[in-house]
C-alpha cells in the first residue's frame, strides 16, 4: 500500500480533482484516502460490504478526491449503488455534478 500511496500523492500534486476507480478498499479502509494529502478531501464508496464473504473478484470501488482550497460547497449525492459515487460542487457562479462509475 505504501507504493500506491506514494504514487497517488504524486498524482494529486498535479491535479485539482481526481477520479479514482478500483481502489479495492473496504468501507472501514476508506478513511485512508484522506491521509494521501493534507491539501485534499476524499469521498468514496467501497465496491463491497464489509460483512460480505468475498468470493472471486468483487467490484473495486470508486472515489473523488479534490483540493480543499477549491472555492466550492460540496455535497455527496446518494446513488444507492456500490458502483456509483456522485458529488455536487457548487459556487455562487457554477454548479457541477461529478459522478464516477466503477465498471
FIBAVEX-744140 format. One record per atom (N, C-alpha, C, O, CB): residue number from 0; chain; atom name; residue in three letters; x, y, z. Coordinates in Angstrom, 3 decimals. Each point is the difference from the previous one (the first is absolute). Glycine has a CB too. Example, Ala and Ser with C-alpha at 12.3 -4.5 7.8 and 13.67 -1.06 7.14 Angstrom:
BEGIN
     n   chain   atom   res         px         py         pz
     0       A      N   ALA     13.190     -5.690      7.800
     0       A     CA   ALA     -0.890      1.190      0.000
     0       A      C   ALA      0.900      1.200      0.000
     0       A      O   ALA      1.036     -0.019      0.665
     0       A     CB   ALA     -2.928     -1.154      0.581
     1       A      N   SER      1.542      2.223     -1.966
     1       A     CA   SER      0.820      1.190      0.060
     1       A      C   SER     -0.770      1.090      0.730
     1       A      O   SER      0.509      1.108      0.169
     1       A     CB   SER      0.675     -1.736     -2.314
This chain:
BEGIN
     n   chain   atom   res         px         py         pz
     0       A      N   UNK      0.819     -1.201      0.000
     0       A     CA   UNK     -0.819      1.201      0.000
     0       A      C   UNK      0.859      1.259      0.000
     0       A      O   UNK     -0.426      1.028     -0.527
     0       A     CB   UNK     -1.362     -2.286      1.728
     1       A      N   UNK      2.986      1.204     -0.623
     1       A     CA   UNK      0.877      1.172      0.078
     1       A      C   UNK      0.342      0.510     -1.393
     1       A      O   UNK     -0.017      1.209     -0.231
     1       A     CB   UNK      0.962     -2.058      2.393
     2       A      N   UNK     -0.634     -0.051     -3.098
     2       A     CA   UNK      0.352      0.404     -1.360
     2       A      C   UNK     -1.186      0.687     -0.671
     2       A      O   UNK      0.167      1.032     -0.651
     2       A     CB   UNK      1.473     -2.938      0.493
     3       A      N   UNK     -2.823      1.347      0.311
     3       A     CA   UNK     -1.194      0.584     -0.600
     3       A      C   UNK     -0.296      1.365      0.618
     3       A      O   UNK     -0.396      0.928     -0.704
     3       A     CB   UNK     -0.513     -3.231      0.260
     4       A      N   UNK      1.100      2.424      1.747
     4       A     CA   UNK     -0.247      1.265      0.684
     4       A      C   UNK      0.954      1.075     -0.516
     4       A      O   UNK     -0.401      1.143     -0.221
     4       A     CB   UNK     -0.399     -2.387      2.263
     5       A      N   UNK      2.046      0.876     -2.228
     5       A     CA   UNK      1.004      0.927     -0.541
     5       A      C   UNK     -0.370      0.445     -1.419
     5       A      O   UNK      0.101      1.178     -0.345
     5       A     CB   UNK      1.665     -2.283      1.763
     6       A      N   UNK     -2.192      0.145     -2.219
     6       A     CA   UNK     -0.395      0.279     -1.383
     6       A      C   UNK     -1.211      0.937     -0.055
     6       A      O   UNK     -0.003      0.970     -0.758
     6       A     CB   UNK      0.898     -3.219      0.076
     7       A      N   UNK     -1.917      1.957      1.483
     7       A     CA   UNK     -1.193      0.845      0.012
     7       A      C   UNK      0.308      1.403      0.524
     7       A      O   UNK     -0.555      0.978     -0.500
     7       A     CB   UNK     -0.847     -3.026      0.827
     8       A      N   UNK      2.267      2.157      0.659
     8       A     CA   UNK      0.390      1.317      0.519
     8       A      C   UNK      0.668      0.828     -1.088
     8       A      O   UNK     -0.224      1.206     -0.097
     8       A     CB   UNK      0.501     -2.182      2.394
     9       A      N   UNK      0.539      0.330     -3.109
     9       A     CA   UNK      0.683      0.697     -1.102
     9       A      C   UNK     -1.002      0.467     -1.057
     9       A      O   UNK      0.115      1.111     -0.517
     9       A     CB   UNK      1.947     -2.499      0.926
    10       A      N   UNK     -3.031      0.552     -0.726
    10       A     CA   UNK     -1.038      0.388     -0.964
    10       A      C   UNK     -0.811      1.174      0.542
    10       A      O   UNK     -0.287      0.948     -0.732
    10       A     CB   UNK      0.164     -3.320     -0.125
    11       A      N   UNK     -0.245      2.314      2.130
    11       A     CA   UNK     -0.796      1.069      0.601
    11       A      C   UNK      0.710      1.349     -0.030
    11       A      O   UNK     -0.658      1.038     -0.065
    11       A     CB   UNK     -0.397     -2.744      1.522
    12       A      N   UNK      2.368      1.709     -1.411
    12       A     CA   UNK      0.740      1.269     -0.041
    12       A      C   UNK     -0.122      0.684     -1.356
    12       A      O   UNK      0.334      1.176     -0.138
    12       A     CB   UNK      1.261     -2.098      1.819
    13       A      N   UNK     -2.075      0.183     -2.684
    13       A     CA   UNK     -0.088      0.551     -1.358
    13       A      C   UNK     -1.440      0.232     -0.472
    13       A      O   UNK     -0.211      0.361     -1.157
    13       A     CB   UNK      2.348     -1.520      0.662
    14       A      N   UNK     -3.131      0.957      1.371
    14       A     CA   UNK     -1.380      0.193     -0.456
    14       A      C   UNK     -0.864      0.595      1.104
    14       A      O   UNK      0.340     -0.055      1.182
    14       A     CB   UNK     -0.074     -1.871     -2.761
    15       A      N   UNK     -1.389      2.493      1.164
    15       A     CA   UNK     -0.956      0.564      0.951
    15       A      C   UNK     -1.040     -1.022      0.438
    15       A      O   UNK     -0.427     -0.013      1.154
    15       A     CB   UNK      0.775      2.241     -2.201
    16       A      N   UNK     -0.750     -3.085      0.111
    16       A     CA   UNK     -1.021     -1.020      0.287
    16       A      C   UNK      0.468     -1.320     -0.610
    16       A      O   UNK      0.436     -0.046     -1.151
    16       A     CB   UNK     -2.320      1.784      1.190
    17       A      N   UNK      1.789     -2.795      0.741
    17       A     CA   UNK      0.416     -1.319     -0.467
    17       A      C   UNK     -1.162     -0.975      0.170
    17       A      O   UNK     -0.599     -0.083      1.073
    17       A     CB   UNK      3.022      0.561     -0.472
    18       A      N   UNK     -2.735     -1.210     -1.660
    18       A     CA   UNK     -0.996     -1.061      0.046
    18       A      C   UNK      0.772     -1.312      0.088
    18       A      O   UNK      0.848     -0.289     -0.844
    18       A     CB   UNK     -2.584      1.635     -0.504
    19       A      N   UNK      1.439     -2.128      2.366
    19       A     CA   UNK      0.752     -1.223      0.257
    19       A      C   UNK     -0.938     -1.200     -0.069
    19       A      O   UNK     -0.993     -0.066      0.725
    19       A     CB   UNK      2.637      1.330      0.721
    20       A      N   UNK     -1.324     -2.203     -2.316
    20       A     CA   UNK     -0.775     -1.238     -0.129
    20       A      C   UNK      0.830     -1.169      0.481
    20       A      O   UNK      1.230      0.047     -0.003
    20       A     CB   UNK     -2.516      0.896     -1.939
    21       A      N   UNK      0.600     -1.990      2.355
    21       A     CA   UNK      0.639     -1.261      0.375
    21       A      C   UNK      1.040      0.185      1.106
    21       A      O   UNK      1.117     -0.508     -0.104
    21       A     CB   UNK     -1.503     -0.309     -2.220
    22       A      N   UNK      0.021      1.540      3.377
    22       A     CA   UNK      0.939      0.182      1.108
    22       A      C   UNK      0.063     -1.229      0.902
    22       A      O   UNK      0.954     -0.141      0.766
    22       A     CB   UNK     -1.407      2.590     -0.847
    23       A      N   UNK     -0.508     -3.319      0.015
    23       A     CA   UNK     -0.058     -1.274      0.726
    23       A      C   UNK      0.029      0.175      1.518
    23       A      O   UNK      0.492     -0.876      0.712
    23       A     CB   UNK      0.632     -0.181     -2.655
    24       A      N   UNK     -1.639      2.166      2.440
    24       A     CA   UNK     -0.052      0.229      1.437
    24       A      C   UNK     -1.364     -0.424      0.537
    24       A      O   UNK     -1.022      0.206     -0.655
    24       A     CB   UNK      2.666      1.703      0.448
    25       A      N   UNK     -1.656     -2.494      1.386
    25       A     CA   UNK     -1.254     -0.329      0.679
    25       A      C   UNK     -0.530      1.271      0.662
    25       A      O   UNK      0.724      0.990      0.110
    25       A     CB   UNK      0.011     -3.408      0.284
    26       A      N   UNK     -1.982      2.395      0.043
    26       A     CA   UNK     -0.598      1.175      0.652
    26       A      C   UNK      0.881      0.518      1.134
    26       A      O   UNK      0.199      1.208      0.130
    26       A     CB   UNK     -2.476     -2.068     -0.723
    27       A      N   UNK      2.794     -0.030      1.396
    27       A     CA   UNK      0.831      0.381      1.135
    27       A      C   UNK      1.358      0.568     -0.370
    27       A      O   UNK      0.689      0.557      0.855
    27       A     CB   UNK     -1.851     -2.293      0.387
    28       A      N   UNK      1.558      1.607     -2.497
    28       A     CA   UNK      1.296      0.494     -0.451
    28       A      C   UNK     -0.083      1.312     -0.783
    28       A      O   UNK      1.033      0.591     -0.315
    28       A     CB   UNK     -0.288     -2.946      0.249
    29       A      N   UNK     -1.947      2.815     -0.250
    29       A     CA   UNK     -0.165      1.196     -0.833
    29       A      C   UNK      0.642      1.242      0.613
    29       A      O   UNK      0.411      0.905     -0.727
    29       A     CB   UNK     -2.524     -1.887     -0.123
    30       A      N   UNK      2.201      1.035      2.156
    30       A     CA   UNK      0.597      1.161      0.668
    30       A      C   UNK      1.459      0.200     -0.394
    30       A      O   UNK      0.517      1.112      0.106
    30       A     CB   UNK     -2.082     -1.466      1.798
    31       A      N   UNK      2.233     -0.699     -2.355
    31       A     CA   UNK      1.410      0.156     -0.392
    31       A      C   UNK      0.151      0.920     -1.214
    31       A      O   UNK      1.085      0.534     -0.233
    31       A     CB   UNK     -0.618     -2.826      1.139
    32       A      N   UNK     -1.539      2.485     -1.682
    32       A     CA   UNK      0.072      0.923     -1.140
    32       A      C   UNK      0.226      1.438      0.468
    32       A      O   UNK      0.597      0.800     -0.721
    32       A     CB   UNK     -2.110     -2.321     -0.587
    33       A      N   UNK      1.041      1.848      2.500
    33       A     CA   UNK      0.180      1.363      0.516
    33       A      C   UNK      1.419      0.242      0.489
    33       A      O   UNK      0.383      1.144      0.246
    33       A     CB   UNK     -2.781     -1.119      0.395
    34       A      N   UNK      3.182     -1.088     -0.497
    34       A     CA   UNK      1.383      0.159      0.459
    34       A      C   UNK      0.990      0.143     -1.153
    34       A      O   UNK      1.200      0.138      0.236
    34       A     CB   UNK     -1.795     -1.461      1.776
    35       A      N   UNK      0.114      1.293     -3.243
    35       A     CA   UNK      0.895      0.115     -1.150
    35       A      C   UNK      0.643      1.379     -0.088
    35       A      O   UNK      1.157      0.129     -0.401
    35       A     CB   UNK     -2.559     -1.803     -0.793
    36       A      N   UNK      0.652      2.697      1.569
    36       A     CA   UNK      0.485      1.372     -0.097
    36       A      C   UNK     -0.776      0.878      0.973
    36       A      O   UNK     -1.220     -0.115      0.116
    36       A     CB   UNK      1.862     -0.227     -2.539
    37       A      N   UNK      0.061      1.203      3.109
    37       A     CA   UNK     -0.677      0.915      0.924
    37       A      C   UNK     -0.712      1.121     -0.759
    37       A      O   UNK     -0.783      0.745      0.589
    37       A     CB   UNK      2.505     -1.271      1.168
    38       A      N   UNK     -1.453      0.650     -3.064
    38       A     CA   UNK     -0.603      1.041     -0.828
    38       A      C   UNK     -1.245     -0.472     -0.742
    38       A      O   UNK     -0.592      0.769     -0.757
    38       A     CB   UNK      2.845      0.209      0.508
    39       A      N   UNK     -2.660     -2.226      0.453
    39       A     CA   UNK     -1.109     -0.569     -0.752
    39       A      C   UNK     -1.059     -0.601      0.916
    39       A      O   UNK      0.272     -0.363      1.144
    39       A     CB   UNK      1.296     -0.091     -3.021
    40       A      N   UNK     -2.778      0.359      1.342
    40       A     CA   UNK     -1.122     -0.650      0.670
    40       A      C   UNK     -0.403     -1.185     -0.872
    40       A      O   UNK      0.022      0.093     -1.227
    40       A     CB   UNK     -0.831      2.091      2.330
    41       A      N   UNK      0.444     -3.288     -0.474
    41       A     CA   UNK     -0.356     -1.197     -0.756
    41       A      C   UNK     -1.319     -0.583      0.499
    41       A      O   UNK     -0.258     -0.053      1.203
    41       A     CB   UNK      2.692     -0.413     -1.603
    42       A      N   UNK     -3.253      0.033     -0.537
    42       A     CA   UNK     -1.228     -0.738      0.308
    42       A      C   UNK     -0.092     -1.159     -0.977
    42       A      O   UNK      0.502      0.083     -1.122
    42       A     CB   UNK     -1.685      1.999      2.013
    43       A      N   UNK      0.552     -3.145     -0.471
    43       A     CA   UNK     -0.127     -1.122     -0.911
    43       A      C   UNK     -0.855     -1.093      0.581
    43       A      O   UNK     -0.614      0.144      1.057
    43       A     CB   UNK      2.820      0.405     -1.990
    44       A      N   UNK     -2.228     -1.642      0.212
    44       A     CA   UNK     -0.805     -1.146      0.403
    44       A      C   UNK      0.768     -1.278     -0.310
    44       A      O   UNK      0.740     -0.087     -0.980
    44       A     CB   UNK     -2.889      1.371      0.574
    45       A      N   UNK      1.951     -2.257      1.263
    45       A     CA   UNK      0.602     -1.303     -0.221
    45       A      C   UNK     -0.863     -0.773     -0.990
    45       A      O   UNK     -1.207      0.223     -0.086
    45       A     CB   UNK      2.227     -0.230      2.412
    46       A      N   UNK     -0.414     -0.878     -3.051
    46       A     CA   UNK     -0.744     -0.807     -0.951
    46       A      C   UNK     -0.690     -1.186      0.644
    46       A      O   UNK     -0.752     -0.721     -0.655
    46       A     CB   UNK      2.354      1.427     -1.067
    47       A      N   UNK     -1.344     -0.910      3.024
    47       A     CA   UNK     -0.589     -1.144      0.691
    47       A      C   UNK     -0.238      0.373      1.456
    47       A      O   UNK      0.646      0.901      0.535
    47       A     CB   UNK      0.507     -2.531     -2.100
    48       A      N   UNK     -2.072      0.938      2.191
    48       A     CA   UNK     -0.335      0.232      1.397
    48       A      C   UNK      1.010     -0.737      0.885
    48       A      O   UNK      0.423     -1.105     -0.340
    48       A     CB   UNK     -2.889      1.379     -0.237
    49       A      N   UNK      2.855      0.323      1.704
    49       A     CA   UNK      0.948     -0.640      0.917
    49       A      C   UNK     -0.488     -1.361      0.489
    49       A      O   UNK      0.809     -0.868      0.328
    49       A     CB   UNK     -0.062      3.133      0.374
    50       A      N   UNK     -2.059     -2.454     -0.651
    50       A     CA   UNK     -0.538     -1.259      0.502
    50       A      C   UNK     -0.102     -1.073     -1.085
    50       A      O   UNK     -0.290     -1.159      0.295
    50       A     CB   UNK     -0.969      2.465      1.401
    51       A      N   UNK      1.499     -0.918     -2.950
    51       A     CA   UNK     -0.076     -0.972     -1.095
    51       A      C   UNK      1.132     -1.016      0.100
    51       A      O   UNK      1.129      0.347      0.347
    51       A     CB   UNK     -2.212      1.385     -1.809
    52       A      N   UNK      0.775     -2.974      1.159
    52       A     CA   UNK      1.029     -1.015     -0.159
    52       A      C   UNK      0.484      0.136     -1.433
    52       A      O   UNK     -0.761     -0.202     -0.946
    52       A     CB   UNK     -0.259     -1.398      2.696
    53       A      N   UNK      2.285      1.940     -1.901
    53       A     CA   UNK      0.522      0.277     -1.338
    53       A      C   UNK      0.369     -1.296     -0.712
    53       A      O   UNK      0.761     -0.823      0.509
    53       A     CB   UNK      0.091      3.046      0.283
    54       A      N   UNK     -1.414     -2.373     -1.982
    54       A     CA   UNK      0.323     -1.125     -0.873
    54       A      C   UNK      0.284      0.570     -1.370
    54       A      O   UNK     -0.687      0.917     -0.450
    54       A     CB   UNK     -0.756     -2.549      1.771
    55       A      N   UNK      2.424      1.112     -1.970
    55       A     CA   UNK      0.323      0.509     -1.327
    55       A      C   UNK      0.506      1.432      0.083
    55       A      O   UNK      0.686      0.373      0.952
    55       A     CB   UNK     -2.413     -1.883     -1.953
    56       A      N   UNK      1.393      2.287      0.022
    56       A     CA   UNK      0.485      1.370     -0.070
    56       A      C   UNK     -1.164      0.978      0.191
    56       A      O   UNK     -0.812      0.169     -0.910
    56       A     CB   UNK      2.689     -0.891     -0.631
    57       A      N   UNK     -1.970      1.363      2.700
    57       A     CA   UNK     -1.070      0.977      0.193
    57       A      C   UNK      0.344      1.303     -0.716
    57       A      O   UNK      1.120      0.179     -0.479
    57       A     CB   UNK     -1.703     -1.224      2.700
    58       A      N   UNK     -0.379      1.942     -2.289
    58       A     CA   UNK      0.267      1.307     -0.591
    58       A      C   UNK      0.927      0.777      0.916
    58       A      O   UNK     -0.037     -0.175      1.217
    58       A     CB   UNK     -2.204      0.183     -2.377
    59       A      N   UNK      3.072      0.849      0.585
    59       A     CA   UNK      1.064      0.647      0.756
    59       A      C   UNK     -0.292      1.347      0.588
    59       A      O   UNK      0.878      0.557      0.659
    59       A     CB   UNK      0.548     -1.773     -2.080
    60       A      N   UNK     -2.604      1.788      1.231
    60       A     CA   UNK     -0.331      1.283      0.602
    60       A      C   UNK      0.499      1.195     -0.800
    60       A      O   UNK      0.751     -0.147     -0.965
    60       A     CB   UNK     -0.690     -0.985      3.143
    61       A      N   UNK     -0.496      2.327     -1.757
    61       A     CA   UNK      0.402      1.226     -0.689
    61       A      C   UNK      0.008      1.163      0.994
    61       A      O   UNK     -0.628     -0.063      1.056
    61       A     CB   UNK     -0.333     -0.796     -3.244
    62       A      N   UNK      1.681      1.915      1.828
    62       A     CA   UNK      0.132      1.160      0.881
    62       A      C   UNK      0.227      1.258     -0.827
    62       A      O   UNK      0.449     -0.052     -1.145
    62       A     CB   UNK      0.482     -1.407      2.976
    63       A      N   UNK     -1.257      2.588     -1.213
    63       A     CA   UNK      0.292      1.312     -0.583
    63       A      C   UNK      0.837      0.748      1.030
    63       A      O   UNK     -0.382      0.104      1.166
    63       A     CB   UNK     -1.783     -0.053     -2.570
    64       A      N   UNK      3.305      0.468      0.968
    64       A     CA   UNK      0.925      0.711      0.881
    64       A      C   UNK      0.237      1.376     -0.605
    64       A      O   UNK      0.286      0.112     -1.192
    64       A     CB   UNK      0.832     -2.276      1.981
    65       A      N   UNK     -1.235      3.218      0.027
    65       A     CA   UNK      0.183      1.359     -0.521
    65       A      C   UNK      0.763      0.866      0.986
    65       A      O   UNK      0.048     -0.269      1.200
    65       A     CB   UNK     -2.163      0.043     -2.501
    66       A      N   UNK      2.717      1.285      0.744
    66       A     CA   UNK      0.733      0.953      0.832
    66       A      C   UNK     -0.965      0.720      0.927
    66       A      O   UNK     -1.045      0.487     -0.432
    66       A     CB   UNK      2.784     -0.190     -1.368
    67       A      N   UNK     -1.391     -0.235      3.051
    67       A     CA   UNK     -0.863      0.663      0.971
    67       A      C   UNK     -0.042      1.509     -0.215
    67       A      O   UNK     -0.897      0.669      0.513
    67       A     CB   UNK      1.410     -2.484      1.113
    68       A      N   UNK      0.434      2.355     -2.371
    68       A     CA   UNK      0.040      1.447     -0.255
    68       A      C   UNK     -0.969      0.435     -1.104
    68       A      O   UNK     -0.184      1.198     -0.215
    68       A     CB   UNK      2.567     -1.216      0.942
    69       A      N   UNK     -3.005     -0.934     -1.429
    69       A     CA   UNK     -0.978      0.365     -1.017
    69       A      C   UNK     -1.169      0.699      0.666
    69       A      O   UNK     -0.466     -0.429      1.056
    69       A     CB   UNK      1.156     -1.514     -2.511
    70       A      N   UNK     -1.159      3.000      0.852
    70       A     CA   UNK     -1.045      0.820      0.598
    70       A      C   UNK     -1.395     -0.529     -0.363
    70       A      O   UNK     -0.758      0.652     -0.718
    70       A     CB   UNK      2.302      1.337      0.629
    71       A      N   UNK     -1.862     -3.180      0.597
    71       A     CA   UNK     -1.282     -0.635     -0.272
    71       A      C   UNK     -0.624     -0.518      1.288
    71       A      O   UNK      0.703     -0.402      0.927
    71       A     CB   UNK      0.089     -0.221     -3.221
    72       A      N   UNK     -2.101      0.638      2.339
    72       A     CA   UNK     -0.734     -0.754      1.007
    72       A      C   UNK     -0.166     -1.394     -0.601
    72       A      O   UNK     -0.340     -0.134     -1.175
    72       A     CB   UNK     -0.903      2.207      2.149
    73       A      N   UNK      1.477     -3.084     -0.191
    73       A     CA   UNK     -0.013     -1.362     -0.522
    73       A      C   UNK     -1.041     -0.823      0.745
    73       A      O   UNK     -0.060      0.012      1.230
    73       A     CB   UNK      2.498      0.159     -1.855
    74       A      N   UNK     -3.265     -0.894     -0.148
    74       A     CA   UNK     -1.036     -0.820      0.594
    74       A      C   UNK     -0.055     -1.353     -0.717
    74       A      O   UNK     -0.214     -0.048     -1.212
    74       A     CB   UNK     -1.101      2.119      1.865
    75       A      N   UNK      1.507     -3.170      0.088
    75       A     CA   UNK     -0.166     -1.329     -0.608
    75       A      C   UNK     -1.446     -0.210     -0.435
    75       A      O   UNK     -0.926      0.523      0.621
    75       A     CB   UNK      2.798     -1.425      0.803
    76       A      N   UNK     -2.057      0.141     -2.484
    76       A     CA   UNK     -1.330     -0.310     -0.520
    76       A      C   UNK     -0.207     -1.505      0.126
    76       A      O   UNK      0.800     -0.787     -0.506
    76       A     CB   UNK     -0.758      2.770     -1.113
    77       A      N   UNK     -1.097     -2.374      2.283
    77       A     CA   UNK     -0.277     -1.429      0.197
    77       A      C   UNK     -0.300     -0.660     -1.337
    77       A      O   UNK     -0.867      0.452     -0.748
    77       A     CB   UNK     -0.017      0.004      3.062
    78       A      N   UNK      1.603     -1.519     -2.603
    78       A     CA   UNK     -0.209     -0.726     -1.251
    78       A      C   UNK     -0.589     -1.384      0.252
    78       A      O   UNK     -0.396     -0.682     -0.945
    78       A     CB   UNK      2.300      1.943     -0.073
    79       A      N   UNK     -1.965     -1.682      2.274
    79       A     CA   UNK     -0.540     -1.312      0.362
    79       A      C   UNK      0.657     -1.133     -0.783
    79       A      O   UNK     -0.662     -0.948     -0.423
    79       A     CB   UNK     -1.495      2.055      0.978
    80       A      N   UNK      3.472     -0.989     -0.741
    80       A     CA   UNK      0.750     -1.016     -0.727
    80       A      C   UNK      1.419     -0.053      0.548
    80       A      O   UNK      0.558      1.029      0.381
    80       A     CB   UNK     -1.972     -0.683     -2.454
    81       A      N   UNK      1.991     -1.517      2.115
    81       A     CA   UNK      1.399     -0.148      0.411
    81       A      C   UNK      0.941      0.156     -1.197
    81       A      O   UNK      1.206     -0.206      0.129
    81       A     CB   UNK     -1.926     -1.320      1.741
    82       A      N   UNK      0.180      1.885     -3.016
    82       A     CA   UNK      0.834      0.174     -1.188
    82       A      C   UNK     -0.003      1.430     -0.517
    82       A      O   UNK      0.696      0.310     -0.967
    82       A     CB   UNK     -1.157     -2.668      0.394
    83       A      N   UNK     -0.317      3.237      1.209
    83       A     CA   UNK     -0.121      1.394     -0.456
    83       A      C   UNK      0.190      0.930      1.190
    83       A      O   UNK     -0.534     -0.246      1.082
    83       A     CB   UNK     -1.042     -0.429     -2.954
    84       A      N   UNK      2.338      1.743      1.668
    84       A     CA   UNK      0.109      1.045      1.015
    84       A      C   UNK     -0.131      1.338     -0.706
    84       A      O   UNK      0.637      0.237     -1.027
    84       A     CB   UNK      0.849     -1.672      2.527
    85       A      N   UNK     -2.310      2.301     -0.948
    85       A     CA   UNK     -0.239      1.300     -0.622
    85       A      C   UNK      0.124      1.112      1.038
    85       A      O   UNK     -0.320     -0.185      1.174
    85       A     CB   UNK     -1.197     -0.888     -2.879
    86       A      N   UNK      1.990      2.231      1.245
    86       A     CA   UNK      0.186      1.159      0.866
    86       A      C   UNK     -0.448      1.245     -0.750
    86       A      O   UNK      0.239      0.133     -1.200
    86       A     CB   UNK      1.693     -1.247      2.410
    87       A      N   UNK     -2.577      2.013     -0.502
    87       A     CA   UNK     -0.385      1.301     -0.546
    87       A      C   UNK      1.018      1.020      0.483
    87       A      O   UNK      0.196      0.170      1.204
    87       A     CB   UNK     -2.672     -0.787     -1.257
    88       A      N   UNK      3.126      1.299     -0.892
    88       A     CA   UNK      0.912      1.110      0.300
    88       A      C   UNK     -0.744      1.267     -0.399
    88       A      O   UNK     -0.434      0.140     -1.143
    88       A     CB   UNK      2.577     -1.543      0.775
    89       A      N   UNK     -2.287      2.325      1.318
    89       A     CA   UNK     -0.799      1.187     -0.263
    89       A      C   UNK      0.695      1.245      0.540
    89       A      O   UNK      0.532     -0.001      1.110
    89       A     CB   UNK     -2.622     -1.388     -1.030
    90       A      N   UNK      2.076      2.446     -0.881
    90       A     CA   UNK      0.459      1.315      0.440
    90       A      C   UNK     -1.100      0.996     -0.353
    90       A      O   UNK     -1.064     -0.395     -0.477
    90       A     CB   UNK      3.543     -0.206      0.162
    91       A      N   UNK     -2.233      1.876      0.545
    91       A     CA   UNK     -1.005      1.006     -0.344
    91       A      C   UNK     -0.224      0.071     -1.507
    91       A      O   UNK     -1.081      0.382     -0.447
    91       A     CB   UNK      1.724      0.916      2.485
    92       A      N   UNK      0.371     -1.663     -2.825
    92       A     CA   UNK     -0.063      0.131     -1.459
    92       A      C   UNK     -0.193     -1.310     -0.752
    92       A      O   UNK     -0.498     -0.006     -1.126
    92       A     CB   UNK      1.931      1.962      1.394
    93       A      N   UNK     -1.037     -3.069      0.356
    93       A     CA   UNK      0.068     -1.263     -0.739
    93       A      C   UNK     -0.578     -1.145      0.837
    93       A      O   UNK      0.190     -0.059      1.215
    93       A     CB   UNK      1.849      0.890     -2.453
    94       A      N   UNK     -2.744     -1.730      0.563
    94       A     CA   UNK     -0.449     -1.250      0.608
    94       A      C   UNK      0.487     -1.133     -0.886
    94       A      O   UNK     -0.274     -0.023     -1.200
    94       A     CB   UNK     -1.779      1.117      2.260
    95       A      N   UNK      2.777     -2.036     -0.464
    95       A     CA   UNK      0.560     -1.117     -0.758
    95       A      C   UNK     -0.329     -1.298      0.722
    95       A      O   UNK      0.278     -0.143      1.191
    95       A     CB   UNK      1.592      1.599     -2.096
    96       A      N   UNK     -2.461     -2.397      0.188
    96       A     CA   UNK     -0.242     -1.330      0.512
    96       A      C   UNK      1.129     -0.892     -0.506
    96       A      O   UNK      0.256     -0.065     -1.202
    96       A     CB   UNK     -2.792      0.418      1.270
    97       A      N   UNK      3.208     -1.037      0.852
    97       A     CA   UNK      1.069     -0.916     -0.389
    97       A      C   UNK     -0.383     -1.390      0.450
    97       A      O   UNK     -0.457     -0.205      1.124
    97       A     CB   UNK      2.210      2.020     -0.969
    98       A      N   UNK     -1.561     -2.758     -1.042
    98       A     CA   UNK     -0.400     -1.367      0.291
    98       A      C   UNK      1.086     -0.951     -0.485
    98       A      O   UNK      0.594      0.200     -1.060
    98       A     CB   UNK     -3.042      0.417      0.885
    99       A      N   UNK      2.694     -1.637      0.956
    99       A     CA   UNK      0.941     -1.034     -0.416
    99       A      C   UNK     -0.709     -1.342      0.114
    99       A      O   UNK     -0.746     -0.250      0.946
    99       A     CB   UNK      2.767      1.620     -0.196
   100       A      N   UNK     -1.775     -2.208     -1.714
   100       A     CA   UNK     -0.641     -1.302     -0.078
   100       A      C   UNK      1.079     -1.067     -0.089
   100       A      O   UNK      0.829      0.029     -0.910
   100       A     CB   UNK     -2.873      0.958     -0.215
   101       A      N   UNK      2.041     -1.919      2.052
   101       A     CA   UNK      0.962     -1.101     -0.022
   101       A      C   UNK     -0.549     -1.104     -0.902
   101       A      O   UNK     -1.004     -0.633      0.323
   101       A     CB   UNK      1.831      1.196      2.024
   102       A      N   UNK     -0.181     -0.779     -3.441
   102       A     CA   UNK     -0.441     -0.985     -0.987
   102       A      C   UNK      0.236     -1.401      0.512
   102       A      O   UNK     -0.308     -0.970     -0.693
   102       A     CB   UNK      0.793      2.574     -1.152
